[in-house]
C-alpha cells in the first residue's frame, strides 16, 4: 500500500480534503495503481517550526502583511 506523506504549514479542512483528493488521483493515474490503495498523511507544522533564511515562517508572513 503506497503512503504519501506531506509536511506543510497549517491548512483549512477544505484545503486538506482537496490535497488528499488531488494527490491521490494524480499519483494513481501516473503509477497505474488503484487510488483505493493509497494512504495520504498530512503533517501540519506550526509557522514557528519552519525556518527560511534565518527567520521562521511566522516572521516572514508578518513582514509581508505589513
PyMOL commands that set and color helices and strands:
alter all, ss='L'
color gray80, all
select helices_A, chain A and resi 13-31+35-37+47-49+57-64
alter helices_A, ss='H'
color red, helices_A
select strands_A, chain A and resi 3-9+39-45+51-52+55-56
alter strands_A, ss='S'
color yellow, strands_A
deselect
rebuild
show_as cartoon
